[in-house]
Amino acid sequence: MTLHKPFPSFSKTLLFSFLGGLLGALIGGAIGFYASHVKDPTGWSEIPDLLEGAIYGYGLGAGAGAFALHFHPHAPSAFARAFLGALVGLFAVIFLSAPLHLDFFPPLMWGLLILLPPLIAARLLSPPSKKRD
């Protein structure tokens, strides 16, 4: 007889969150790129809008990926924890990059932008494992 685990593992949640973030970044970048043609037909805002769409799309996609894994057993609480966790990680890096001088070393800032949203979303959705003696 196998016991049903109510929560998927942390590593599986983290992987789904990363994959959702990559898909969200692609979709958000495409939306930002095509929206730049609507608001600025001269073409000077294509790259900034593409990056902005990719960054926000990654944060939302990371939350969506983690939520997709935890949807069935407990949807309402999983939705709040996944999206709010991913957005807290994303906005923490965005708003604290200037006060913490993260823009001085861009690989650190981009690394935190990539790692923090899925890590926080996965941690909030995966409770600590209880070890039995």
C-alpha positions, 0 to 999 in steps of 0.5 A: 500500500502506498501513501499519497503525498499531499504535496509535491516535492520542493525540487519538482515544484522548483522545476515547474516554476522555472519552466513556467517562468521560461514560458512566461518570459517568452510570451511576455517578451513577445507581448512587449515587442508587439506592444511597442509597435502600437505605442511607438511606431518609430521602433525606438522602444522595441528592446526595452519593451521586450525586456520589460515584458520578459521580466514581468512575464517570467515572474508571472510564469514562475507563479503559474508553473508552481500553481499548475503543479499544486492546482488539484489538491488545494487550488485557492491557497496554492494560487495565492502562495504561488503568485504572491511568492513569485511576485514578491521575489521579482519585486524585491529584486526590482525595488531593492536593486538601487538601494543595494547597488545590485546594478553595479554587478549585473550578473548578480542582479539578473541571477537574483531575478531568475532564481528568487521568484521560483525559489520563493514560490516553491518554498511557500508551496512545499512545506518542510518535510517531517523526518521520522525517527 
